[in-house]
Amino acid sequence: MNMLSKDDHRLVVAWKNGSQDAFNALFQKYYEPLCHYAYSFIRDKEAAKDLVQQVFTGILAGRLYLHLDTGVKSYLYTSVHNRCLRELDNRKRHKFHLTRFEQTIPLAESPDFDMEDEQMSHHTALKELIAGLPKQRRTAIELFYLEGHKQVDVARKMGIALSSVKTHLQLALVTLREKLHNS
């Protein structure tokens, strides 16, 4: 066991015994390197910082530190790596759903949509149409298509059943298509 891992082992043992100073020392030791590591994946400094903080918060909240052994460094790097992969997957899914949403509700087919009109961007027009939806449908559309949450997460955030989320999404799309067709 080298000097660094002995120090980590001592800090982990102290942390398990309730030492806030031990947690602070581990946080200070690994926070910056983990942020750089996360940045190498997601290329967003603020998101990298948030992600590393979430890892530490998750360890604290779940009291996972009670199960840590001397391999705290590898545990932290693995946790950050996995969070980065989830973040990249979430971004990819968000982009997919946003593209699918824009393809489902093509504004260019609307008779009032003038491609030459620089005053009205595609996004602005979509947001205006969405703003006119009933609250539950609007929230479902925003969370699923615009923010990229999974339908299960939308249901949890809205406090409704997954089947209700699916219904709200379907009805919202029908309403938006009708508004475009009738305008």
FENBEL-V701435 format. One record per backbone hydrogen bond with DSSP energy under -1.0 kcal/mol. NH is the residue of the N-H (numbers start at 1). CO is the residue of the C=O. E is the energy in kcal/mol with one decimal. If there is no record, write none. Layout:
nh = (NH,NH)
co = (CO,CO)
e = (E,E)
//
This chain:
nh = (6,7,8,9,10,11,12,13,14,15,16,17,18,19,23,24,25,26,27,28,29,30,31,34,35,36,37,38,39,40,41,42,43,48,49,50,51,52,53,54,55,56,57,58,59,60,61,62,63,64,66,67,75,76,77,78,79,80,81,82,83,84,85,86,87,88,89,90,91,92,93,94,95,96,97,98,99,100,101,102,103,104,105,109,110,113,117,125,126,127,128,129,130,131,133,138,139,140,141,142,143,144,145,146,147,149,154,155,156,157,158,159,160,165,166,167,168,169,170,171,172,173,174,175,176,177,178,179,180,181,182)
co = (2,3,4,5,6,7,8,9,10,11,12,13,15,14,19,20,21,22,23,24,25,26,27,30,31,32,33,34,35,36,38,38,39,44,45,46,47,48,49,50,51,52,53,54,55,56,57,58,60,59,63,64,71,72,73,74,75,76,77,78,79,80,81,82,83,84,85,86,87,88,89,90,91,92,93,94,95,96,97,98,99,100,101,106,107,110,114,121,122,123,124,125,126,127,130,134,135,136,137,138,139,140,141,141,142,143,150,151,152,153,154,155,155,161,162,163,164,165,166,167,168,169,170,171,172,173,174,175,176,177,178)
e = (-2.0,-2.2,-2.6,-2.6,-2.5,-2.4,-2.9,-2.5,-2.2,-2.7,-2.8,-1.3,-2.1,-2.5,-1.4,-2.7,-2.4,-2.3,-2.9,-2.9,-2.2,-2.3,-2.6,-2.4,-2.3,-2.3,-2.2,-2.9,-2.5,-1.7,-1.4,-2.4,-2.3,-2.5,-2.3,-2.5,-2.5,-2.2,-2.4,-2.4,-1.8,-2.1,-2.9,-2.8,-2.1,-2.2,-3.4,-2.3,-1.1,-1.8,-1.3,-2.1,-2.2,-2.7,-2.5,-2.4,-2.5,-2.5,-2.5,-2.6,-2.2,-2.6,-2.2,-2.2,-2.6,-2.8,-2.2,-2.8,-2.5,-2.3,-2.6,-2.7,-2.5,-2.3,-2.8,-2.5,-2.4,-2.8,-2.7,-2.5,-2.1,-2.0,-2.0,-1.1,-1.6,-1.5,-1.5,-2.3,-2.2,-2.7,-2.1,-2.1,-2.7,-2.3,-1.9,-2.9,-2.8,-2.3,-2.6,-2.8,-2.8,-2.5,-2.0,-1.4,-2.2,-2.7,-2.4,-2.4,-2.1,-2.9,-2.5,-1.2,-2.1,-1.8,-2.3,-2.0,-2.8,-2.6,-2.4,-2.9,-2.3,-2.3,-2.1,-2.6,-2.7,-2.5,-2.4,-2.5,-2.2,-2.6,-2.6)
//
